[in-house]
Amino acid sequence: MTHDQNFKNLILDYPRQAIAFFAAQEAAELDESVEIIPIRQEQLKERLGDRFRELDVPLLVKWPDGRREALLFALEEHTDANRFSTHRIAHYCLDLSELCQTTRVVPVVIFLRENNHRASLELGGDYQSYLKFRYLACHLATLSYVQHRHSDNIVERLNLPNMAWSLDEKVDVYADAVKGLLSLESNIEKQLKYLDFIDIYTQLDDNEKQQYQQRYPKEFTTMTGFAERFREEGRQQGGAWLLIQQLEVRFGDLTSEQKARIESADAKSLLLWSKRVLDAESLSEVFQ
């Protein structure tokens, strides 16, 4: 399971809400006027070269009136405690500070599982400390689901399954996460995308799915409709792609207008045209 990629997508899709949830104290001064810019990993690798260490998502925050320097948030998700290194996070933050020419850097580590790692690092000799480093830690598994179940922050709601809850609350955890998604996100593609996120981290069994259907029929019906629409769109897109390949083998490259016509066609037309491909002598015969 690609936890890193799941959280990277989440942070990139909802950067403002991610900062508000994972770094609440630092986010207090971020009003709607600020611009939040994800720093591309390719840019980091190009600038840092061999020093590049790929983490999750660095976010650069800028104020339009220039009243503050840029503020850099370095967010990383960690599942395996054995792979975590405070030294590595400190190294990365120093590199980002140099790259972006700012000392305003907020390191944030999101722990999916409980761990006992120290949240600070201090380097020095017998008489003085010469480098002090600490990071903000969000231990999702220690947060109470009940205290966050009605949040209007979509990142918080989607992470309800990763918080602390009892087994008899599992179906309700799932339902509250889904309710949050449906009420806080209007884009259907993102709704489908993050229904998968909720499914992955809740992992309802067949019996629990049946309980969910019985307790929350309205949400269940909505989700079923989404799933069916997704499957239908997937079948139609696959049929259009296959027809384009077949036509180009027979008649050469299609124009952008011809491709657009196929991609926007209904399932009945795609089926009819596909049957004509083998016998037609020209494109016009296929589409007549």
C-alpha positions in Angstrom: 0.0 0.0 0.0 1.5 3.3 -1.1 0.8 5.4 2.0 3.4 8.0 0.9 1.6 8.6 -2.4 -1.9 8.6 -0.7 -0.8 11.4 1.6 1.1 13.2 -1.1 -2.1 13.4 -3.2 -4.1 14.5 -0.2 -1.7 17.4 0.6 -1.4 18.5 -3.0 -5.2 18.5 -3.4 -5.9 20.3 -0.1 -2.7 22.2 0.9 -4.4 24.9 2.9 -6.5 22.3 4.9 -3.5 20.1 5.3 -1.5 22.9 6.9 -4.4 23.8 9.1 -4.8 20.3 10.4 -1.2 19.1 10.6 0.4 22.4 11.7 -2.5 24.2 13.4 -0.4 26.7 15.4 1.6 27.8 12.4 -1.5 28.0 10.3 -3.2 30.6 12.5 -1.7 33.5 10.5 -2.5 32.1 7.1 -5.6 34.0 5.8 -7.3 33.6 2.4 -4.9 36.1 0.8 -1.8 33.9 1.0 -0.6 31.9 -1.9 0.3 28.2 -1.3 2.7 26.8 -3.9 3.8 23.1 -3.9 7.5 22.8 -4.8 7.9 20.2 -7.5 10.1 17.2 -6.7 11.8 17.5 -10.1 12.8 21.1 -9.3 14.3 20.0 -6.0 16.2 17.1 -7.6 17.6 19.4 -10.3 18.7 22.1 -7.8 20.0 19.8 -5.0 21.5 17.1 -7.1 23.0 14.2 -5.1 21.8 15.9 -1.9 18.2 15.4 -2.9 16.1 13.2 -0.6 12.6 12.7 -1.8 10.0 13.3 1.0 6.3 14.0 0.6 5.4 17.6 -0.1 7.2 20.9 0.5 4.7 23.8 0.4 5.8 27.4 0.0 3.5 30.0 1.5 3.7 33.6 0.2 1.9 36.8 1.3 0.8 39.2 -1.5 1.8 42.4 0.4 5.3 41.2 1.2 4.8 41.8 4.9 6.5 38.5 5.7 9.1 36.3 4.1 8.0 33.1 2.4 7.2 30.4 4.9 8.1 26.8 3.9 6.2 23.8 5.2 7.9 20.4 4.7 5.3 17.7 5.3 6.2 14.0 5.3 4.1 10.9 6.1 5.8 8.0 7.9 4.4 4.6 8.4 7.4 2.4 9.2 9.1 3.7 12.4 12.3 1.8 11.5 12.8 3.9 8.4 12.3 7.3 10.2 15.3 9.5 10.9 15.3 12.8 12.7 18.8 13.5 11.1 17.4 13.0 7.6 14.5 15.4 8.3 16.9 18.0 9.6 19.2 17.5 6.6 16.3 18.0 4.2 15.1 21.2 6.0 18.5 22.7 5.8 18.7 21.9 2.1 15.2 23.4 1.5 16.2 26.5 3.5 19.3 27.0 1.3 17.4 26.3 -1.9 14.5 28.7 -1.1 16.7 31.2 0.6 14.6 31.4 3.8 15.1 30.5 7.4 11.3 30.2 7.9 10.9 26.5 7.6 8.3 24.4 9.5 9.0 20.6 9.5 5.9 18.5 9.9 5.9 14.7 10.2 2.7 12.7 10.0 2.9 9.4 11.7 0.3 6.8 10.7 1.3 4.5 13.5 2.4 5.2 17.1 6.1 5.5 17.6 8.6 6.6 20.3 11.0 8.7 18.2 12.3 11.9 19.7 10.9 15.1 18.2 14.2 17.0 18.5 17.9 16.8 17.7 20.7 18.7 19.4 24.3 18.9 18.3 27.1 20.3 20.4 30.2 19.8 22.6 30.7 19.8 26.4 30.0 23.5 26.8 27.5 24.6 24.1 24.9 23.5 21.8 25.5 24.5 18.2 22.5 23.1 16.3 19.0 22.6 17.7 16.3 21.0 15.5 12.8 19.9 16.2 9.7 19.1 14.1 6.0 19.2 14.5 4.7 15.6 15.0 1.1 14.6 14.2 0.5 11.1 15.6 -2.8 10.2 13.9 -3.3 7.0 15.9 -3.4 8.9 19.2 -6.1 11.4 18.1 -9.6 10.7 19.3 -12.0 10.1 16.5 -14.9 11.5 18.5 -13.3 14.9 19.0 -12.8 15.3 15.2 -15.8 13.7 13.7 -17.7 16.9 13.0 -14.8 19.0 11.6 -15.3 21.1 8.6 -11.7 20.5 7.5 -11.8 17.9 4.7 -8.2 16.6 5.5 -9.2 16.0 9.1 -12.5 14.2 8.1 -10.7 12.0 5.6 -8.3 10.9 8.3 -10.9 9.8 10.8 -10.2 6.1 10.0 -6.6 6.7 11.0 -7.5 8.0 14.4 -8.3 6.2 17.7 -11.7 4.5 17.8 -13.2 1.3 19.3 -14.3 -1.6 17.1 -18.0 -0.9 17.7 -17.4 2.6 16.3 -15.9 1.5 13.1 -19.0 1.8 10.9 -19.7 5.2 12.3 -16.1 6.3 11.7 -16.5 5.3 8.0 -19.9 7.1 7.8 -18.6 10.3 9.3 -15.6 10.3 6.9 -17.9 9.8 3.9 -20.3 12.5 5.1 -17.4 14.9 5.4 -16.2 14.1 1.9 -19.7 14.5 0.3 -20.4 17.7 2.2 -17.0 19.4 1.8 -16.0 18.3 -1.7 -18.3 19.0 -4.7 -16.0 17.7 -7.4 -17.2 14.2 -8.4 -13.8 13.0 -9.5 -12.3 13.9 -6.1 -15.2 12.4 -4.3 -14.5 9.1 -6.1 -10.8 9.5 -5.5 -11.1 10.0 -1.7 -13.8 7.4 -1.3 -11.0 5.0 -2.2 -8.8 6.7 0.5 -11.5 6.2 3.1 -12.0 2.5 2.0 -8.2 1.8 2.2 -7.9 3.1 5.8 -11.2 1.8 7.2 -11.2 -1.6 5.5 -14.8 -2.6 6.3 -15.6 -6.3 6.0 -18.7 -7.6 4.3 -20.7 -7.6 7.5 -19.7 -4.0 8.4 -20.6 -2.9 4.9 -24.0 -4.4 5.4 -24.3 -2.5 8.7 -23.3 0.7 7.0 -26.0 0.2 4.3 -28.7 -0.3 7.0 -27.6 2.6 9.3 -26.8 5.1 6.5 -29.0 4.3 3.5 -28.8 7.8 2.0 -25.0 7.9 1.9 -24.9 4.3 0.8 -27.2 5.0 -2.2 -25.1 8.1 -3.1 -21.9 6.0 -3.0 -23.4 3.2 -5.1 -24.4 5.7 -7.7 -20.9 7.1 -7.8 -19.4 3.7 -8.2 -21.8 2.7 -11.0 -21.1 6.0 -12.8 -17.4 5.4 -12.5 -17.6 1.9 -13.9 -19.8 3.1 -16.8 -17.4 6.0 -17.6 -14.5 3.6 -17.4 -16.1 1.2 -19.9 -17.0 4.0 -22.3 -13.5 5.5 -22.2 -12.0 2.1 -22.7 -14.2 1.5 -25.7 -13.4 4.9 -27.3 -9.7 4.3 -26.9 -9.9 0.8 -28.4 -11.9 2.1 -31.4 -9.4 4.9 -32.0 -6.6 2.4 -32.1 -8.5 0.1 -34.5 -9.4 3.0 -36.9 -5.8 4.3 -37.0 -4.5 0.8 -37.9 -7.0 0.7 -40.8 -7.0 4.3 -42.0 -4.1 6.1 -40.5 -3.9 8.9 -37.9 -7.3 10.5 -37.0 -7.8 14.2 -36.7 -8.4 15.8 -33.3 -12.0 16.4 -34.4 -12.5 12.7 -35.2 -11.1 11.6 -31.9 -13.2 14.1 -30.0 -16.3 12.8 -31.8 -15.5 9.2 -30.7 -14.6 10.2 -27.1 -17.9 12.1 -26.7 -20.0 9.3 -28.3 -22.5 7.2 -26.3 -22.0 3.5 -25.8 -24.5 2.5 -28.5 -22.7 4.5 -31.2 -19.3 3.1 -30.1 -20.6 -0.4 -30.4 -22.1 0.2 -33.9 -18.9 1.8 -35.2 -16.7 -0.9 -33.7 -18.7 -3.5 -35.7 -18.2 -1.6 -38.9 -14.4 -1.2 -38.6 -13.4 -4.6 -40.2 -15.6 -4.2 -43.3 -15.7 -0.5 -44.0 -13.6 0.8 -46.9 -13.3 4.3 -45.4 -13.9 6.4 -42.3 -17.1 7.8 -43.7 -18.5 4.3 -43.9 -17.7 3.7 -40.3 -19.5 6.9 -39.2 -22.4 7.0 -41.6 
